[in-house]
Amino acid sequence: MARRQLRFGRRRSSNRLLSLIALVFIFTLTIAPPVKNYFTQRAQINALKSQLSADSSALQKAREELLLWQDPEFIKTQARERLHFVLPGERQYIVIEGENTEAQNGTTKIASALVDGQPWYARLIASISETGN
């Protein structure tokens, strides 16, 4: 009889352990999707917050630029720099840096390779064929 109680006691504790494991498994299956959704939504919220801060800084820069464009002096300087406008009575000089020696001589490789005294159409064909090489 003592053996039976010992077996029954072991079986009872293993049944309790099995039922506890089953409950934990069911609980895990039940709670897993909401937890996954929670972390997914937190990641989305963080991404949207960072996008919002980037957009607000871009908006602030655009507002500052708009204030600049409302200043007539800024508009005048931009027109002078970008469009090369000059005021009446002024003379504008544009300095081009790094000119090559061919431009200073007035000739290029193709122009120097052409023979003078040929008709214009022969020079044109020679220029096209020289450019292809």
C-alpha angles and dihedrals in degrees: 000000000000088000091053092052090048091052091043090049091050091047090048093052092046090050090051091049091047092049091047091052090048091051092049090049093050091045090051092049090048097048100038099081095050091047090050090049090049094054092043091052092047089054090049091049091051091049091050092048092053091047090049092052091048091049093048092051090049089049091051091051090049091051091051091050090049089054089051092053091053090064111091093210092055090050090051093051092047091051090050094048102038103031098028093236118171130197119244111281095022126114120215126212122190114201116202113204126213101023112182125233094250091061090048092052091047093233136090132205092267095046092050092049093057118092118234119233096043121121115266094251092054090051090049093052091045091049092051093047091046091051090052090057 
